[in-house]
Amino acid sequence: MNNVRTVSDTKRAFYNTHTRPINSIYRRVVEELMVEMHLLTVNVDFHYDPFYALGIFTAFHRFMQAYRPEQDVASIFDGLCKALEDDPQRYRHDAARLEALASRSPAEEILAWLEQKHQIAEFDDLQEQVRAIAHNPSFKYSRLFAIGLFTLLEIADAALVKDETQRVAALKRVCAALNVSEDKLQKDLELYRSNLEKMAQAQIVLEDVLKADRKKREEREQAKLAAKTASPADSTEAKGEATPGS
């Protein structure tokens, strides 16, 4: 008997958890991320790790940063994790720890930490996970894992990841340290950065459309109000004009 959850099961679970409608431009983003997470979690070689969590947390919030109503973002993220039968707080906690690690350490120190040449106090358990990944011949690499690693470097040194030469060199070291495909990782991150730019452009277009809609609504409301205000005066004036001829 096959008990592996299907994509349809996951989608159904999500929409049962987050019941509010999702704006059309973002629905595709949410569902594509959901499907990607689903396909990973049903793979026998997949194991959750904090870098994967940071990748999901970062990708989700960057693509959803202009979402309205803003208060729905947390509910959508919770629904996404719960649909995969996981705890959203675990993702938030692990992402926050890696963000804290990166924010207090220069990029070179982070790279040496990933290469297991340097230890950082309070994060020994995370370095154990780095070691486990590096020595796992069946480690299931994913785009989301790559985004997590990229985010770690980006927080540590934003200028480094913006400079192509430095970025490529740093990621080369990361791939060698963790025994993951440099070609796959570099391509996945190029696509990720390209998609972020496209989403930013789409958000600008959407905002312009929303502003135009708001302006039209305001103009219609003002026209209605002006019509209501003018009506009694017009009626009184009409009566006044009719009196001399009576």
C-alpha positions in Angstrom: 0.0 0.0 0.0 1.4 3.4 -1.0 1.0 6.0 1.8 3.2 8.7 0.2 1.3 12.0 0.3 0.5 13.5 -3.0 0.8 17.1 -4.2 -3.0 17.4 -4.1 -3.0 16.2 -0.5 -0.5 19.0 0.4 -2.4 21.7 -1.5 -5.7 20.6 0.2 -4.1 20.8 3.6 -2.7 24.2 2.9 -6.0 25.7 1.8 -7.7 24.1 4.8 -5.2 25.9 7.0 -5.1 29.3 5.3 -8.6 29.9 4.3 -8.4 33.5 3.1 -7.9 34.1 -0.7 -4.4 34.8 -2.0 -3.8 37.6 -4.5 -3.4 36.1 -7.9 0.2 37.4 -8.6 1.4 35.6 -5.4 -0.7 32.4 -5.6 1.6 31.0 -8.2 4.7 31.8 -6.1 3.2 30.1 -3.0 2.0 27.0 -4.9 5.4 26.6 -6.7 7.2 26.8 -3.4 4.7 24.3 -1.9 5.2 21.8 -4.7 9.0 22.1 -4.5 8.9 21.5 -0.7 6.6 18.6 -1.1 8.7 16.9 -3.7 11.8 17.2 -1.5 10.1 16.0 1.7 8.8 12.8 0.0 12.3 11.9 -1.3 13.9 9.2 0.8 17.3 10.9 0.8 15.9 14.2 2.1 16.7 15.4 5.6 15.7 18.7 7.0 18.5 21.1 8.0 18.8 24.7 9.1 20.2 25.9 5.8 17.2 24.5 4.0 15.0 26.3 6.6 16.8 29.6 6.0 16.4 29.2 2.3 12.6 28.7 2.6 12.2 31.5 5.1 14.2 33.9 2.9 12.7 33.0 -0.5 9.2 33.1 0.9 9.5 36.5 2.6 11.4 38.1 -0.3 8.8 37.1 -2.8 6.0 38.1 -0.5 7.4 41.4 0.9 4.9 43.6 -0.9 1.9 41.3 -0.2 -1.3 42.9 1.1 -2.9 42.5 3.5 0.4 42.3 5.3 -1.0 40.4 8.3 -1.8 37.4 6.0 1.9 36.7 5.3 2.5 34.9 8.6 -0.7 32.9 8.1 0.4 31.8 4.6 3.8 30.8 5.8 2.3 28.8 8.7 -0.1 27.1 6.3 2.8 26.3 4.0 4.8 24.5 6.7 1.8 22.8 8.3 0.7 21.5 4.9 4.0 19.6 4.8 3.2 18.3 8.3 6.0 20.4 9.8 6.3 23.1 12.5 6.6 26.7 11.1 8.3 27.7 14.4 11.1 25.3 13.7 11.8 27.1 10.4 11.6 30.5 12.0 13.9 29.5 14.9 16.6 27.8 12.8 16.5 30.7 10.2 16.9 33.2 13.0 19.9 31.4 14.5 21.7 31.3 11.1 20.9 35.0 10.6 22.3 35.8 14.0 25.5 33.8 13.2 25.9 35.6 9.9 25.2 39.1 11.3 27.9 38.8 13.9 30.6 37.2 11.7 32.5 38.5 8.6 32.1 36.5 5.4 35.7 35.1 5.6 34.9 33.7 9.1 31.6 32.2 7.8 33.5 30.5 4.9 36.1 29.1 7.3 33.3 27.9 9.6 31.7 26.0 6.7 35.1 24.6 5.7 35.3 23.4 9.4 38.5 25.3 9.8 37.1 27.7 12.4 34.6 27.4 15.3 32.1 30.0 16.4 31.0 29.9 20.0 27.4 29.0 20.6 27.0 27.4 17.2 28.7 24.1 17.6 25.5 22.2 17.0 25.1 24.0 13.6 28.6 23.1 12.7 27.9 19.5 13.5 25.1 19.7 10.9 27.6 21.2 8.4 29.9 18.2 9.0 27.1 15.8 8.6 26.1 17.3 5.2 29.7 17.3 4.0 30.2 13.6 4.9 26.8 12.3 3.6 27.3 10.8 0.2 23.5 10.6 -0.4 22.8 14.2 0.7 19.8 15.5 -1.1 20.9 18.9 -2.5 18.1 21.4 -3.3 17.7 24.9 -4.7 16.3 26.0 -1.3 19.4 24.7 0.5 21.5 26.8 -2.0 19.4 29.9 -1.2 20.1 29.3 2.5 23.8 29.3 2.0 23.6 32.3 -0.3 21.6 34.2 2.4 24.2 33.3 5.0 26.9 35.0 2.9 24.7 37.9 2.0 24.0 38.8 5.6 27.6 38.5 6.5 28.8 40.7 3.6 26.2 42.1 1.1 29.0 43.7 -1.0 30.6 40.3 -1.5 27.6 38.7 -3.1 27.0 41.7 -5.3 30.5 41.4 -6.8 30.4 38.5 -9.3 34.1 37.6 -9.0 34.0 37.5 -5.2 30.6 35.7 -5.1 31.7 33.0 -7.5 34.9 32.4 -5.6 33.1 32.2 -2.2 30.5 29.8 -3.5 33.2 27.7 -5.0 34.7 27.3 -1.5 31.3 26.5 0.0 30.6 23.8 -2.6 34.1 22.2 -2.1 33.6 22.2 1.7 30.1 20.6 1.6 30.7 18.3 -1.4 27.8 19.7 -3.5 27.8 20.4 -7.2 29.2 23.9 -7.9 27.5 24.0 -11.3 24.0 23.2 -9.9 24.4 25.7 -7.1 25.7 28.6 -9.2 22.9 28.0 -11.8 20.2 27.8 -9.1 21.3 31.0 -7.5 21.5 32.8 -10.8 17.9 31.8 -11.5 16.9 32.8 -7.9 18.4 36.3 -8.3 16.8 36.7 -11.7 13.4 35.7 -10.3 13.7 38.2 -7.5 14.3 41.0 -10.1 11.3 39.9 -12.1 9.1 39.7 -9.0 10.3 43.2 -8.0 9.3 44.5 -11.5 5.9 42.7 -11.3 5.3 44.3 -7.9 6.0 47.8 -9.3 3.5 47.1 -12.1 1.0 45.8 -9.6 1.4 48.8 -7.3 0.8 51.1 -10.2 -2.4 49.2 -11.1 -3.6 49.4 -7.5 -2.8 53.1 -7.3 -4.8 53.7 -10.5 -7.7 51.7 -9.2 -7.6 53.6 -5.9 -7.6 56.9 -7.7 -10.6 55.9 -9.9 -12.5 54.8 -6.8 -11.7 58.1 -5.0 -12.8 60.1 -8.1 -16.1 58.1 -8.3 -16.7 58.7 -4.6 -16.0 62.4 -4.9 -18.4 62.6 -7.9 -21.1 60.9 -6.0 -20.6 63.1 -3.0 -20.6 66.2 -5.2 -23.8 65.0 -6.9 -25.5 64.5 -3.5 -24.4 67.9 -2.2 -25.5 69.7 -5.3 -29.0 68.1 -5.5 -30.7 70.0 -2.7 -29.4 73.3 -3.9 -30.5 72.6 -7.4 -34.0 71.7 -6.1 -34.3 75.0 -4.0 -33.1 77.1 -6.9 -35.7 75.5 -9.2 -38.5 76.3 -6.8 -37.3 79.9 -6.5 -37.3 80.3 -10.2 -40.8 78.9 -10.5 -42.4 81.3 -7.9 -42.7 84.6 -10.0 -44.7 82.8 -12.6 -47.2 81.3 -10.3 
